[in-house]
Amino acid sequence: MTGETRKTEFNTASGEKLAAALELPSGPPKAYALFAHCFSCSKDIKAAREIARALRAEGFAVLRFDFTGLGASEGDFANTNFSSNVDDLVSAADYLRAEFEAPSILIGHSLGGAAAIVAASRMPEVKGVAVIGAPAEADHVALQIGEQREEIEQHGFATVKLAGRPFTIKKQFLDDLADQDVLMSAASLKKPLLVMHAPLDATVGVDNASRIFMAAKHPKSFVSLDTADHLLSNTEDARYAAGVLAAWGARYIGAVEAPAAKVAPAASAAPPPFKGGALARSVTGEPFAVALSVDGHAMVIDAGKDDGGNNLGPNPTRVVEAALGACGAMTIRMYARRKKWDVASVEIRVARSKSEDAHAPSVLEKEIQLKGALDDAQRARLLEIADKCPVHRMLAESVAIRSRVV
């Protein structure tokens, strides 16, 4: 299952704007998940990115974001602490609830895992919490500060190098860590918990996983990430963790029936199979959603939230853009196969010009990326071929449309 990565942002309760990336599958999501990254990391660290996209491939929508003062988010890292990270998580859940759907799965990596355990009680819709390489005590992170802890205690702050980058750590940060009780939160979680940890983790020892697991009540699960390091820097380890998450999460999100407004209409409201064209039928109970049968293949078209729809599928103009891209790619592959040219892959991006009316675009920008052993002449010819595909010709040339009411 393919999908898209949508850049977005949301505000914290204190007004900072946090940068986020929302991974959306191509169809209606099975559920929404929220991912909390590790201490001093960002939403774009490999573990966060690979896990989120692997879950997207399994049909989950996943929001990953930069905590206050990190990555592309606003705010001063020096003024943040564990409690503010928990608040950021709650703000992210509020954003999903308001704009899409409240998160059903809460995932945290390292200190983000500890924050997820603590924050879960403030997210009533969460049906399961998963942690990866999480410390059993929040102030475990203070071990990374080392000898400069004494300087912070004496002077109120110090500049500390974390993962090769300088960060200002204030005394209030250490004081806040000492006030947290992750194990008590785990004991009172009252939600299914998945603990994943690498026995070889040199940053947060695997004994932390044992303590969290023992503190939590059933249902709880433990999975060993046998060959992984703390940051899951090996792509295969991150994808394995995502596969476990998807299987585990599906068990719990399936236990509760989804609200009627969130059920994708494709299966329940699709029109009968229709050959030789496209059949569109409005979906009962939805303001704008339309169930389609295209030569017997079902899909859903809808308006976005900003236009009054429920975003259950792409909007009609996007589908036209998609058809142009798909038709061009297919035509290039057919021509290259006939010519026996080395075209390993074709990627075509289509979007309306930014200055165009979104509902009546007159200029479509088409970018074609070709991979393979091709010379300049072959690439130029394939560009011509892409512009000769049936959809391109249909859009670029005059097409008569005859309409009637039956």
SULURJO-V103842 format. One record per run of one state. SS is the DSSP state (H for helix, E for strand, C for the rest). FROM is the first residue (numbers start at 1). LEN is the number of residues. If there is no record, write none. Layout:
# SULURJO-V103842
SS,FROM,LEN ; SS,FROM,LEN
This chain:
# SULURJO-V103842
C,1,2 ; E,3,9 ; C,12,5 ; E,17,9 ; C,26,6 ; E,32,5 ; C,37,9 ; H,46,12 ; C,58,3 ; E,61,5 ; C,66,11 ; H,77,3 ; C,80,2 ; H,82,18 ; C,100,5 ; E,105,5 ; C,110,1 ; H,111,12 ; C,123,5 ; E,128,5 ; C,133,5 ; H,138,7 ; C,145,3 ; H,148,8 ; C,156,1 ; E,157,6 ; C,163,2 ; E,165,6 ; H,171,8 ; C,179,3 ; H,182,6 ; C,188,4 ; E,192,6 ; C,198,9 ; H,207,9 ; C,216,4 ; E,220,5 ; C,225,10 ; H,235,19 ; C,254,6 ; H,260,3 ; C,263,2 ; H,265,5 ; C,270,8 ; E,278,5 ; C,283,7 ; E,290,5 ; C,295,2 ; E,297,5 ; C,302,3 ; H,305,3 ; C,308,8 ; H,316,24 ; C,340,5 ; E,345,8 ; C,353,11 ; E,364,8 ; C,372,4 ; H,376,11 ; C,387,3 ; H,390,7 ; C,397,10
